[in-house]
Structures are given as structure tokens and as C-alpha cells.
Amino acid sequence: MLRRSAILVLCCASVTHVALDLVYRPWAWSVSVCDLHFADSFTNMTSVVIISALMVLAEGRILFRDDYGKWLIVIAPVAGMIAYEFMQPLLPFGRFDLWDIAWTFAGGISALLVKTFVYDPRGMHQPDSSLSHRESS
């Protein structure tokens, strides 16, 4: 169940990212909409959710063993994206942007909501029976 949920979140977040990139961003730039720089920084928000889903796919059973791991799927992507933002001035074409950091935190809130309501809705997620069966054999 955890694996299927992560695949669903990964697909939804990826489709949302592509739709924002191909439809919303050109429209927002063409009409100069005031969107708190969302058109420029949505990639940070969607990336946090996508990285979180990839972490659950790769190491979901391990991450959901204790509370530390459950929080790691939210904190690690946010910390990584913020660290990358601070490294931007060192890159040839990089530029530091506070809006990127703000939208990264919004992505962290989104990942927290996904963690709470999709991955672990009762707070006591049980691993997939198919995964447990493979370990015992």
C-alpha cells in the first residue's frame, strides 16, 4: 500500500509540475499576473514532494519504522533544496532567490500533508504484506 501511494503521489506531482511548466508559467508571464513569484519558483515546491515520494519508494519500510524516519521524508528534501539555493551564487548561471526558499517551505508543508494523509493516514502504517512475505522467505 505504501509503495502504491508513493507511485500515485509521484505521478500526480510530476504531472502537476509539467502542467505548471507548460501551461501556467507561459500564461503567468504573458499577463504579468501577481502570483508571489509562483511561476518562477513552483519547481522548488513540486521538487520537494517528488523527492519525498522517491524516498518513500526507495526506502519506505525503513523510513516508517520510527518517528525520525517519518520526519526525514519531509525534512531531507527541504534541507537539500535550501542548501542548493544557497549554493546558487557559486554556480556559473545561478542566482539566489528568497522566493525559491519560501516556495520550498510551501513544498515542505505539502510533503507533510501527503505524509500525514496519504502515506500514513492512521499514524500506524503497516508494511505491505508482499514485502513482509519476501523478507521471511
N, CA, C and O atoms as a GROMACS GRO file, in nm:
protein
  548
    1MET      N    1   0.082  -0.120   0.000
    1MET     CA    2   0.000   0.000   0.000
    1MET      C    3   0.085   0.126   0.000
    1MET      O    4   0.056   0.222  -0.071
    2LEU      N    5   0.192   0.125   0.079
    2LEU     CA    6   0.281   0.241   0.086
    2LEU      C    7   0.345   0.267  -0.050
    2LEU      O    8   0.355   0.382  -0.094
    3ARG      N    9   0.389   0.160  -0.114
    3ARG     CA   10   0.453   0.174  -0.245
    3ARG      C   11   0.356   0.230  -0.349
    3ARG      O   12   0.392   0.318  -0.428
    4ARG      N   13   0.233   0.179  -0.350
    4ARG     CA   14   0.133   0.229  -0.445
    4ARG      C   15   0.100   0.375  -0.419
    4ARG      O   16   0.083   0.453  -0.512
    5SER      N   17   0.092   0.411  -0.293
    5SER     CA   18   0.064   0.551  -0.258
    5SER      C   19   0.177   0.641  -0.306
    5SER      O   20   0.152   0.749  -0.360
    6ALA      N   21   0.301   0.597  -0.288
    6ALA     CA   22   0.415   0.678  -0.332
    6ALA      C   23   0.417   0.691  -0.485
    6ALA      O   24   0.450   0.798  -0.537
    7ILE      N   25   0.384   0.585  -0.555
    7ILE     CA   26   0.378   0.592  -0.702
    7ILE      C   27   0.270   0.690  -0.746
    7ILE      O   28   0.290   0.770  -0.837
    8LEU      N   29   0.155   0.684  -0.680
    8LEU     CA   30   0.046   0.777  -0.713
    8LEU      C   31   0.086   0.921  -0.688
    8LEU      O   32   0.062   1.008  -0.771
    9VAL      N   33   0.149   0.948  -0.573
    9VAL     CA   34   0.194   1.084  -0.541
    9VAL      C   35   0.299   1.129  -0.641
    9VAL      O   36   0.295   1.242  -0.688
   10LEU      N   37   0.393   1.041  -0.675
   10LEU     CA   38   0.497   1.074  -0.771
   10LEU      C   39   0.438   1.110  -0.907
   10LEU      O   40   0.479   1.209  -0.969
   11CYS      N   41   0.342   1.032  -0.953
   11CYS     CA   42   0.277   1.060  -1.082
   11CYS      C   43   0.200   1.192  -1.078
   11CYS      O   44   0.212   1.274  -1.169
   12CYS      N   45   0.122   1.213  -0.972
   12CYS     CA   46   0.043   1.337  -0.962
   12CYS      C   47   0.133   1.460  -0.953
   12CYS      O   48   0.107   1.560  -1.019
   13ALA      N   49   0.238   1.452  -0.872
   13ALA     CA   50   0.329   1.566  -0.858
   13ALA      C   51   0.404   1.593  -0.988
   13ALA      O   52   0.426   1.709  -1.023
   14SER      N   53   0.443   1.488  -1.058
   14SER     CA   54   0.514   1.506  -1.185
   14SER      C   55   0.425   1.568  -1.291
   14SER      O   56   0.466   1.658  -1.364
   15VAL      N   57   0.302   1.519  -1.301
   15VAL     CA   58   0.207   1.576  -1.397
   15VAL      C   59   0.176   1.721  -1.363
   15VAL      O   60   0.168   1.806  -1.452
   16THR      N   61   0.160   1.750  -1.234
   16THR     CA   62   0.137   1.888  -1.192
   16THR      C   63   0.255   1.977  -1.229
   16THR      O   64   0.237   2.088  -1.278
   17HIS      N   65   0.376   1.926  -1.208
   17HIS     CA   66   0.496   2.002  -1.241
   17HIS      C   67   0.502   2.034  -1.391
   17HIS      O   68   0.530   2.147  -1.430
   18VAL      N   69   0.477   1.934  -1.472
   18VAL     CA   70   0.481   1.954  -1.618
   18VAL      C   71   0.371   2.050  -1.663
   18VAL      O   72   0.394   2.136  -1.748
   19ALA      N   73   0.251   2.036  -1.606
   19ALA     CA   74   0.140   2.125  -1.643
   19ALA      C   75   0.171   2.270  -1.604
   19ALA      O   76   0.144   2.362  -1.680
   20LEU      N   77   0.226   2.288  -1.486
   20LEU     CA   78   0.264   2.424  -1.445
   20LEU      C   79   0.371   2.481  -1.537
   20LEU      O   80   0.368   2.600  -1.570
   21ASP      N   81   0.464   2.398  -1.578
   21ASP     CA   82   0.572   2.444  -1.664
   21ASP      C   83   0.525   2.476  -1.805
   21ASP      O   84   0.568   2.575  -1.863
   22LEU      N   85   0.437   2.394  -1.859
   22LEU     CA   86   0.395   2.412  -1.998
   22LEU      C   87   0.275   2.505  -2.015
   22LEU      O   88   0.260   2.567  -2.121
   23VAL      N   89   0.191   2.516  -1.913
   23VAL     CA   90   0.069   2.596  -1.928
   23VAL      C   91   0.071   2.720  -1.838
   23VAL      O   92   0.056   2.832  -1.886
   24TYR      N   93   0.089   2.699  -1.709
   24TYR     CA   94   0.075   2.812  -1.617
   24TYR      C   95   0.187   2.915  -1.631
   24TYR      O   96   0.160   3.035  -1.639
   25ARG      N   97   0.311   2.870  -1.636
   25ARG     CA   98   0.423   2.965  -1.641
   25ARG      C   99   0.415   3.057  -1.763
   25ARG      O  100   0.426   3.178  -1.745
   26PRO      N  101   0.396   3.006  -1.886
   26PRO     CA  102   0.385   3.098  -2.000
   26PRO      C  103   0.267   3.194  -1.987
   26PRO      O  104   0.278   3.312  -2.022
   27TRP      N  105   0.155   3.144  -1.936
   27TRP     CA  106   0.039   3.231  -1.919
   27TRP      C  107   0.068   3.340  -1.815
   27TRP      O  108   0.039   3.457  -1.839
   28ALA      N  109   0.125   3.302  -1.700
   28ALA     CA  110   0.153   3.400  -1.594
   28ALA      C  111   0.252   3.505  -1.642
   28ALA      O  112   0.238   3.623  -1.609
   29TRP      N  113   0.351   3.463  -1.720
   29TRP     CA  114   0.446   3.561  -1.771
   29TRP      C  115   0.383   3.651  -1.877
   29TRP      O  116   0.417   3.769  -1.886
   30SER      N  117   0.292   3.598  -1.957
   30SER     CA  118   0.233   3.678  -2.065
   30SER      C  119   0.137   3.784  -2.012
   30SER      O  120   0.125   3.891  -2.072
   31VAL      N  121   0.068   3.756  -1.903
   31VAL     CA  122  -0.027   3.853  -1.848
   31VAL      C  123   0.027   3.925  -1.725
   31VAL      O  124  -0.043   4.008  -1.666
   32SER      N  125   0.149   3.895  -1.687
   32SER     CA  126   0.214   3.958  -1.570
   32SER      C  127   0.127   3.948  -1.445
   32SER      O  128   0.103   4.048  -1.376
   33VAL      N  129   0.082   3.829  -1.418
   33VAL     CA  130  -0.003   3.806  -1.301
   33VAL      C  131   0.081   3.816  -1.172
   33VAL      O  132   0.197   3.775  -1.170
   34CYS      N  133   0.021   3.870  -1.068
   34CYS     CA  134   0.088   3.878  -0.939
   34CYS      C  135   0.060   3.748  -0.863
   34CYS      O  136  -0.046   3.732  -0.803
   35ASP      N  137   0.156   3.656  -0.866
   35ASP     CA  138   0.137   3.524  -0.805
   35ASP      C  139   0.242   3.493  -0.699
   35ASP      O  140   0.271   3.377  -0.672
   36LEU      N  141   0.300   3.598  -0.641
   36LEU     CA  142   0.406   3.582  -0.540
   36LEU      C  143   0.522   3.498  -0.594
   36LEU      O  144   0.579   3.416  -0.522
   37HIS      N  145   0.554   3.519  -0.719
   37HIS     CA  146   0.666   3.453  -0.788
   37HIS      C  147   0.648   3.302  -0.800
   37HIS      O  148   0.745   3.229  -0.815
   38PHE      N  149   0.523   3.256  -0.792
   38PHE     CA  150   0.497   3.112  -0.804
   38PHE      C  151   0.541   3.059  -0.940
   38PHE      O  152   0.594   2.948  -0.949
   39ALA      N  153   0.519   3.136  -1.046
   39ALA     CA  154   0.556   3.091  -1.181
   39ALA      C  155   0.706   3.069  -1.192
   39ALA      O  156   0.752   2.986  -1.270
   40ASP      N  157   0.783   3.144  -1.116
   40ASP     CA  158   0.929   3.130  -1.119
   40ASP      C  159   0.980   3.024  -1.023
   40ASP      O  160   1.089   2.969  -1.044
   41SER      N  161   0.904   2.993  -0.919
   41SER     CA  162   0.956   2.909  -0.810
   41SER      C  163   0.877   2.782  -0.784
   41SER      O  164   0.907   2.711  -0.688
   42PHE      N  165   0.776   2.751  -0.865
   42PHE     CA  166   0.696   2.631  -0.838
   42PHE      C  167   0.781   2.505  -0.844
   42PHE      O  168   0.748   2.404  -0.781
   43THR      N  169   0.891   2.510  -0.919
   43THR     CA  170   0.978   2.392  -0.930
   43THR      C  171   1.031   2.350  -0.793
   43THR      O  172   1.048   2.231  -0.767
   44ASN      N  173   1.059   2.447  -0.707
   44ASN     CA  174   1.106   2.413  -0.573
   44ASN      C  175   0.998   2.341  -0.494
   44ASN      O  176   1.026   2.245  -0.422
   45MET      N  177   0.875   2.387  -0.508
   45MET     CA  178   0.765   2.326  -0.434
   45MET      C  179   0.739   2.184  -0.482
   45MET      O  180   0.730   2.092  -0.400
   46THR      N  181   0.726   2.165  -0.610
   46THR     CA  182   0.697   2.032  -0.662
   46THR      C  183   0.815   1.937  -0.644
   46THR      O  184   0.796   1.817  -0.625
   47SER      N  185   0.936   1.989  -0.649
   47SER     CA  186   1.053   1.904  -0.630
   47SER      C  187   1.058   1.843  -0.492
   47SER      O  188   1.098   1.727  -0.477
   48VAL      N  189   1.019   1.917  -0.390
   48VAL     CA  190   1.018   1.864  -0.254
   48VAL      C  191   0.922   1.745  -0.245
   48VAL      O  192   0.955   1.643  -0.185
   49VAL      N  193   0.804   1.757  -0.304
   49VAL     CA  194   0.706   1.649  -0.300
   49VAL      C  195   0.756   1.530  -0.381
   49VAL      O  196   0.740   1.415  -0.338
   50ILE      N  197   0.817   1.555  -0.496
   50ILE     CA  198   0.868   1.447  -0.580
   50ILE      C  199   0.983   1.374  -0.512
   50ILE      O  200   0.987   1.251  -0.512
   51ILE      N  201   1.077   1.448  -0.453
   51ILE     CA  202   1.189   1.385  -0.383
   51ILE      C  203   1.138   1.303  -0.264
   51ILE      O  204   1.187   1.193  -0.239
   52SER      N  205   1.041   1.356  -0.193
   52SER     CA  206   0.982   1.284  -0.081
   52SER      C  207   0.920   1.151  -0.128
   52SER      O  208   0.938   1.048  -0.063
   53ALA      N  209   0.848   1.154  -0.239
   53ALA     CA  210   0.788   1.031  -0.292
   53ALA      C  211   0.895   0.932  -0.337
   53ALA      O  212   0.879   0.811  -0.317
   54LEU      N  213   1.002   0.981  -0.396
   54LEU     CA  214   1.111   0.892  -0.436
   54LEU      C  215   1.178   0.828  -0.314
   54LEU      O  216   1.216   0.712  -0.318
   55MET      N  217   1.190   0.905  -0.206
   55MET     CA  218   1.246   0.849  -0.082
   55MET      C  219   1.157   0.738  -0.028
   55MET      O  220   1.207   0.634   0.018
   56VAL      N  221   1.027   0.758  -0.032
   56VAL     CA  222   0.934   0.656   0.016
   56VAL      C  223   0.943   0.532  -0.074
   56VAL      O  224   0.939   0.420  -0.024
   57LEU      N  225   0.953   0.552  -0.204
   57LEU     CA  226   0.966   0.438  -0.295
   57LEU      C  227   1.094   0.360  -0.268
   57LEU      O  228   1.093   0.237  -0.268
   58ALA      N  229   1.203   0.430  -0.245
   58ALA     CA  230   1.332   0.364  -0.228
   58ALA      C  231   1.346   0.298  -0.092
   58ALA      O  232   1.395   0.185  -0.082
   59GLU      N  233   1.305   0.366   0.012
   59GLU     CA  234   1.331   0.318   0.148
   59GLU      C  235   1.210   0.331   0.239
   59GLU      O  236   1.225   0.360   0.358
   60GLY      N  237   1.091   0.311   0.186
   60GLY     CA  238   0.969   0.332   0.264
   60GLY      C  239   0.959   0.251   0.390
   60GLY      O  240   0.922   0.304   0.495
   61ARG      N  241   0.992   0.123   0.382
   61ARG     CA  242   0.982   0.038   0.501
   61ARG      C  243   1.075   0.085   0.611
   61ARG      O  244   1.038   0.084   0.728
   62ILE      N  245   1.194   0.125   0.573
   62ILE     CA  246   1.292   0.171   0.673
   62ILE      C  247   1.249   0.305   0.731
   62ILE      O  248   1.258   0.327   0.852
   63LEU      N  249   1.202   0.395   0.646
   63LEU     CA  250   1.166   0.529   0.692
   63LEU      C  251   1.045   0.528   0.785
   63LEU      O  252   1.034   0.615   0.872
   64PHE      N  253   0.956   0.431   0.770
   64PHE     CA  254   0.836   0.430   0.853
   64PHE      C  255   0.851   0.342   0.977
   64PHE      O  256   0.752   0.310   1.043
   65ARG      N  257   0.973   0.302   1.010
   65ARG     CA  258   0.994   0.222   1.131
   65ARG      C  259   0.982   0.305   1.257
   65ARG      O  260   0.934   0.256   1.360
   66ASP      N  261   1.025   0.431   1.251
   66ASP     CA  262   1.018   0.516   1.370
   66ASP      C  263   0.982   0.658   1.330
   66ASP      O  264   0.975   0.692   1.211
   67ASP      N  265   0.958   0.742   1.430
   67ASP     CA  266   0.916   0.880   1.403
   67ASP      C  267   1.025   0.960   1.333
   67ASP      O  268   0.994   1.047   1.252
   68TYR      N  269   1.152   0.932   1.363
   68TYR     CA  270   1.262   1.004   1.298
   68TYR      C  271   1.256   0.985   1.147
   68TYR      O  272   1.270   1.081   1.072
   69GLY      N  273   1.237   0.864   1.103
   69GLY     CA  274   1.230   0.835   0.960
   69GLY      C  275   1.110   0.900   0.893
   69GLY      O  276   1.118   0.946   0.780
   70LYS      N  277   0.998   0.902   0.966
   70LYS     CA  278   0.878   0.964   0.909
   70LYS      C  279   0.900   1.112   0.885
   70LYS      O  280   0.852   1.167   0.785
   71TRP      N  281   0.973   1.178   0.974
   71TRP     CA  282   1.001   1.320   0.956
   71TRP      C  283   1.110   1.343   0.853
   71TRP      O  284   1.115   1.448   0.789
   72LEU      N  285   1.198   1.245   0.837
   72LEU     CA  286   1.308   1.259   0.742
   72LEU      C  287   1.258   1.275   0.599
   72LEU      O  288   1.322   1.344   0.520
   73ILE      N  289   1.144   1.213   0.566
   73ILE     CA  290   1.094   1.226   0.428
   73ILE      C  291   1.041   1.366   0.398
   73ILE      O  292   1.016   1.399   0.282
   74VAL      N  293   1.025   1.448   0.501
   74VAL     CA  294   0.985   1.587   0.481
   74VAL      C  295   1.107   1.679   0.496
   74VAL      O  296   1.127   1.770   0.415
   75ILE      N  297   1.187   1.656   0.598
   75ILE     CA  298   1.298   1.746   0.630
   75ILE      C  299   1.412   1.737   0.529
   75ILE      O  300   1.468   1.839   0.490
   76ALA      N  301   1.447   1.615   0.487
   76ALA     CA  302   1.562   1.599   0.396
   76ALA      C  303   1.542   1.670   0.262
   76ALA      O  304   1.634   1.740   0.218
   77PRO      N  305   1.428   1.655   0.195
   77PRO     CA  306   1.412   1.729   0.068
   77PRO      C  307   1.413   1.881   0.086
   77PRO      O  308   1.469   1.953   0.003
   78VAL      N  309   1.352   1.930   0.194
   78VAL     CA  310   1.350   2.075   0.219
   78VAL      C  311   1.493   2.124   0.245
   78VAL      O  312   1.535   2.224   0.188
   79ALA      N  313   1.566   2.054   0.330
   79ALA     CA  314   1.703   2.093   0.360
   79ALA      C  315   1.792   2.088   0.236
   79ALA      O  316   1.875   2.176   0.214
   80GLY      N  317   1.773   1.985   0.154
   80GLY     CA  318   1.852   1.974   0.032
   80GLY      C  319   1.824   2.086  -0.067
   80GLY      O  320   1.917   2.140  -0.128
   81MET      N  321   1.697   2.120  -0.084
   81MET     CA  322   1.662   2.228  -0.177
   81MET      C  323   1.711   2.364  -0.126
   81MET      O  324   1.753   2.448  -0.205
   82ILE      N  325   1.704   2.385   0.004
   82ILE     CA  326   1.753   2.511   0.060
   82ILE      C  327   1.905   2.519   0.049
   82ILE      O  328   1.959   2.624   0.016
   83ALA      N  329   1.974   2.408   0.075
   83ALA     CA  330   2.120   2.406   0.059
   83ALA      C  331   2.158   2.437  -0.086
   83ALA      O  332   2.252   2.512  -0.112
   84TYR      N  333   2.083   2.379  -0.180
   84TYR     CA  334   2.109   2.405  -0.322
   84TYR      C  335   2.087   2.553  -0.354
   84TYR      O  336   2.162   2.612  -0.432
   85GLU      N  337   1.986   2.612  -0.294
   85GLU     CA  338   1.959   2.754  -0.318
   85GLU      C  339   2.073   2.841  -0.268
   85GLU      O  340   2.110   2.939  -0.334
   86PHE      N  341   2.129   2.806  -0.155
   86PHE     CA  342   2.242   2.884  -0.102
   86PHE      C  343   2.369   2.863  -0.183
   86PHE      O  344   2.459   2.946  -0.179
   87MET      N  345   2.378   2.752  -0.257
   87MET     CA  346   2.495   2.728  -0.343
   87MET      C  347   2.481   2.796  -0.478
   87MET      O  348   2.579   2.803  -0.553
   88GLN      N  349   2.364   2.845  -0.510
   88GLN     CA  350   2.339   2.907  -0.641
   88GLN      C  351   2.443   3.014  -0.679
   88GLN      O  352   2.490   3.012  -0.792
   89PRO      N  353   2.480   3.107  -0.589
   89PRO     CA  354   2.577   3.209  -0.630
   89PRO      C  355   2.712   3.152  -0.673
   89PRO      O  356   2.788   3.219  -0.742
   90LEU      N  357   2.743   3.031  -0.632
   90LEU     CA  358   2.870   2.969  -0.669
   90LEU      C  359   2.865   2.905  -0.807
   90LEU      O  360   2.969   2.871  -0.864
   91LEU      N  361   2.746   2.888  -0.861
   91LEU     CA  362   2.730   2.826  -0.992
   91LEU      C  363   2.739   2.932  -1.102
   91LEU      O  364   2.706   3.048  -1.078
   92PRO      N  365   2.782   2.892  -1.222
   92PRO     CA  366   2.800   2.992  -1.330
   92PRO      C  367   2.674   3.073  -1.362
   92PRO      O  368   2.682   3.194  -1.382
   93PHE      N  369   2.558   3.008  -1.367
   93PHE     CA  370   2.436   3.078  -1.402
   93PHE      C  371   2.337   3.081  -1.287
   93PHE      O  372   2.218   3.105  -1.308
   94GLY      N  373   2.384   3.056  -1.167
   94GLY     CA  374   2.296   3.051  -1.052
   94GLY      C  375   2.262   3.189  -0.998
   94GLY      O  376   2.336   3.285  -1.016
   95ARG      N  377   2.146   3.194  -0.930
   95ARG     CA  378   2.105   3.319  -0.868
   95ARG      C  379   2.025   3.285  -0.744
   95ARG      O  380   1.930   3.206  -0.749
   96PHE      N  381   2.064   3.345  -0.633
   96PHE     CA  382   1.995   3.322  -0.506
   96PHE      C  383   1.862   3.397  -0.507
   96PHE      O  384   1.856   3.513  -0.548
   97ASP      N  385   1.756   3.330  -0.463
   97ASP     CA  386   1.623   3.390  -0.465
   97ASP      C  387   1.548   3.349  -0.338
   97ASP      O  388   1.528   3.230  -0.313
   98LEU      N  389   1.507   3.447  -0.259
   98LEU     CA  390   1.431   3.419  -0.138
   98LEU      C  391   1.295   3.356  -0.167
   98LEU      O  392   1.243   3.280  -0.086
   99TRP      N  393   1.238   3.389  -0.283
   99TRP     CA  394   1.110   3.330  -0.319
   99TRP      C  395   1.123   3.179  -0.339
   99TRP      O  396   1.030   3.104  -0.307
  100ASP      N  397   1.237   3.136  -0.391
  100ASP     CA  398   1.260   2.992  -0.404
  100ASP      C  399   1.259   2.924  -0.267
  100ASP      O  400   1.205   2.815  -0.252
  101ILE      N  401   1.318   2.988  -0.170
  101ILE     CA  402   1.319   2.932  -0.034
  101ILE      C  403   1.178   2.930   0.023
  101ILE      O  404   1.138   2.832   0.086
  102ALA      N  405   1.103   3.036   0.002
  102ALA     CA  406   0.965   3.040   0.052
  102ALA      C  407   0.881   2.929  -0.010
  102ALA      O  408   0.806   2.862   0.060
  103TRP      N  409   0.894   2.909  -0.141
  103TRP     CA  410   0.815   2.804  -0.207
  103TRP      C  411   0.868   2.665  -0.173
  103TRP      O  412   0.794   2.567  -0.182
  104THR      N  413   0.996   2.655  -0.135
  104THR     CA  414   1.049   2.528  -0.085
  104THR      C  415   0.980   2.491   0.046
  104THR      O  416   0.944   2.375   0.067
  105PHE      N  417   0.961   2.590   0.135
  105PHE     CA  418   0.889   2.563   0.259
  105PHE      C  419   0.743   2.526   0.231
  105PHE      O  420   0.686   2.442   0.301
  106ALA      N  421   0.683   2.589   0.130
  106ALA     CA  422   0.546   2.550   0.092
  106ALA      C  423   0.545   2.406   0.042
  106ALA      O  424   0.450   2.332   0.069
  107GLY      N  425   0.648   2.366  -0.029
  107GLY     CA  426   0.660   2.226  -0.072
  107GLY      C  427   0.676   2.134   0.048
  107GLY      O  428   0.624   2.022   0.048
  108GLY      N  429   0.748   2.180   0.150
  108GLY     CA  430   0.763   2.102   0.273
  108GLY      C  431   0.630   2.082   0.343
  108GLY      O  432   0.601   1.974   0.395
  109ILE      N  433   0.548   2.187   0.343
  109ILE     CA  434   0.414   2.174   0.401
  109ILE      C  435   0.330   2.077   0.320
  109ILE      O  436   0.257   1.995   0.376
  110SER      N  437   0.341   2.084   0.188
  110SER     CA  438   0.269   1.990   0.101
  110SER      C  439   0.316   1.846   0.127
  110SER      O  440   0.233   1.755   0.136
  111ALA      N  441   0.446   1.826   0.139
  111ALA     CA  442   0.500   1.693   0.165
  111ALA      C  443   0.455   1.642   0.302
  111ALA      O  444   0.428   1.523   0.320
  112LEU      N  445   0.446   1.733   0.399
  112LEU     CA  446   0.397   1.695   0.532
  112LEU      C  447   0.251   1.651   0.525
  112LEU      O  448   0.212   1.553   0.589
  113LEU      N  449   0.170   1.723   0.449
  113LEU     CA  450   0.031   1.685   0.432
  113LEU      C  451   0.018   1.550   0.362
  113LEU      O  452  -0.065   1.467   0.400
  114VAL      N  453   0.100   1.528   0.260
  114VAL     CA  454   0.099   1.399   0.190
  114VAL      C  455   0.142   1.289   0.287
  114VAL      O  456   0.080   1.182   0.290
  115LYS      N  457   0.246   1.313   0.364
  115LYS     CA  458   0.293   1.214   0.461
  115LYS      C  459   0.183   1.180   0.561
  115LYS      O  460   0.162   1.063   0.593
  116THR      N  461   0.114   1.281   0.609
  116THR     CA  462   0.014   1.262   0.713
  116THR      C  463  -0.112   1.194   0.660
  116THR      O  464  -0.165   1.103   0.724
  117PHE      N  465  -0.161   1.238   0.544
  117PHE     CA  466  -0.291   1.192   0.497
  117PHE      C  467  -0.287   1.083   0.390
  117PHE      O  468  -0.387   1.016   0.367
  118VAL      N  469  -0.173   1.065   0.324
  118VAL     CA  470  -0.166   0.964   0.218
  118VAL      C  471  -0.080   0.846   0.261
  118VAL      O  472  -0.126   0.731   0.257
  119TYR      N  473   0.044   0.872   0.301
  119TYR     CA  474   0.134   0.763   0.335
  119TYR      C  475   0.098   0.696   0.467
  119TYR      O  476   0.110   0.574   0.480
  120ASP      N  477   0.055   0.774   0.564
  120ASP     CA  478   0.036   0.721   0.699
  120ASP      C  479  -0.090   0.780   0.762
  120ASP      O  480  -0.081   0.849   0.863
  121PRO      N  481  -0.208   0.753   0.703
  121PRO     CA  482  -0.329   0.822   0.748
  121PRO      C  483  -0.369   0.793   0.892
  121PRO      O  484  -0.432   0.878   0.956
  122ARG      N  485  -0.334   0.677   0.946
  122ARG     CA  486  -0.370   0.645   1.083
  122ARG      C  487  -0.254   0.660   1.179
  122ARG      O  488  -0.269   0.637   1.299
  123GLY      N  489  -0.137   0.696   1.128
  123GLY     CA  490  -0.020   0.711   1.213
  123GLY      C  491   0.043   0.578   1.248
  123GLY      O  492   0.143   0.574   1.320
  124MET      N  493  -0.013   0.468   1.198
  124MET     CA  494   0.040   0.335   1.228
  124MET      C  495   0.044   0.254   1.100
  124MET      O  496  -0.025   0.152   1.089
  125HIS      N  497   0.123   0.297   1.005
  125HIS     CA  498   0.128   0.229   0.876
  125HIS      C  499   0.191   0.091   0.892
  125HIS      O  500   0.296   0.077   0.954
  126GLN      N  501   0.127  -0.007   0.835
  126GLN     CA  502   0.181  -0.143   0.833
  126GLN      C  503   0.246  -0.166   0.698
  126GLN      O  504   0.190  -0.125   0.596
  127PRO      N  505   0.363  -0.230   0.694
  127PRO     CA  506   0.428  -0.256   0.565
  127PRO      C  507   0.342  -0.346   0.477
  127PRO      O  508   0.257  -0.420   0.526
  128ASP      N  509   0.366  -0.339   0.348
  128ASP     CA  510   0.295  -0.425   0.253
  128ASP      C  511   0.316  -0.571   0.291
  128ASP      O  512   0.426  -0.610   0.328
  129SER      N  513   0.211  -0.650   0.283
  129SER     CA  514   0.224  -0.791   0.315
  129SER      C  515   0.316  -0.862   0.216
  129SER      O  516   0.385  -0.957   0.252
  130SER      N  517   0.316  -0.814   0.092
  130SER     CA  518   0.403  -0.876  -0.008
  130SER      C  519   0.550  -0.853   0.027
  130SER      O  520   0.634  -0.940   0.000
  131LEU      N  521   0.582  -0.739   0.085
  131LEU     CA  522   0.719  -0.711   0.124
  131LEU      C  523   0.759  -0.796   0.244
  131LEU      O  524   0.871  -0.846   0.250
  132SER      N  525   0.668  -0.812   0.339
  132SER     CA  526   0.696  -0.894   0.457
  132SER      C  527   0.713  -1.040   0.416
  132SER      O  528   0.797  -1.110   0.472
  133HIS      N  529   0.634  -1.085   0.319
  133HIS     CA  530   0.642  -1.222   0.273
  133HIS      C  531   0.778  -1.250   0.210
  133HIS      O  532   0.836  -1.356   0.232
  134ARG      N  533   0.829  -1.155   0.131
  134ARG     CA  534   0.958  -1.172   0.067
  134ARG      C  535   1.071  -1.179   0.168
  134ARG      O  536   1.166  -1.255   0.150
  135GLU      N  537   1.062  -1.100   0.275
  135GLU     CA  538   1.168  -1.099   0.375
  135GLU      C  539   1.173  -1.231   0.452
  135GLU      O  540   1.282  -1.276   0.488
  136SER      N  541   1.059  -1.292   0.477
  136SER     CA  542   1.057  -1.413   0.556
  136SER      C  543   1.103  -1.536   0.478
  136SER      O  544   1.143  -1.636   0.539
  137SER      N  545   1.099  -1.530   0.346
  137SER     CA  546   1.141  -1.647   0.269
  137SER      C  547   1.288  -1.645   0.234
  137SER      O  548   1.338  -1.737   0.170
   0.00000   0.00000   0.00000
